[in-house]
Amino acid sequence: RGSPAFGGAACRPDDPAAILFTSGSTGAAKGVVYTHGMFHHQREQIRTGYDIRPGEIDLPTFPLFGLFGPSLGMTCLFPDMDFTRPAGVDPEKVVRPIQEYGVTSSFGSPALWDAVGRYCRDEGIRLPSLRRIVMAGAPVPGTLLER
């Protein structure tokens, strides 16, 4: 017998969907109301801007970005890491799931990807499945882009 299908709640684009908090980098963190329309447009900009296709595998290293993957038809794998300290990541814990599951996309800070890039260079590791790395939160050094 199973339970009846769950139907989505009716909502308008300007209805509140979530309260997200700023990073607090310039003062106390502040709550920002996001609407359903804002999420819809962000998702579409991410999908078209980065050519994301259903069936891809994402490794978000910032939990909020794990919300977008499933809405884009992606499978999301979260690495075993402390998300509050991305620069202190154990690079092997990012590299292993990329290799094991054929991760195609990832989001993370430049500090995290610098650590992963150095690890891969030093260990002679290549990540051929990875089509896209999106970095934000700080300037990306030219040496990291070259690596």
Secondary structure, 3 states (H helix, E strand, C coil): CCCCCCCCCCCCCCCEEEEEECCCCCCCCCEEEEEHHHHHHHHHHHHHHCCCCCCCEEEECCHHHHCHHHHCCCEECCCCCCCCCHHHCCCHHHHHHHHHHCCCEEEECHHHHHHHHHHHHHHCCCCCCCCEEEECCCCCCHHHHHC
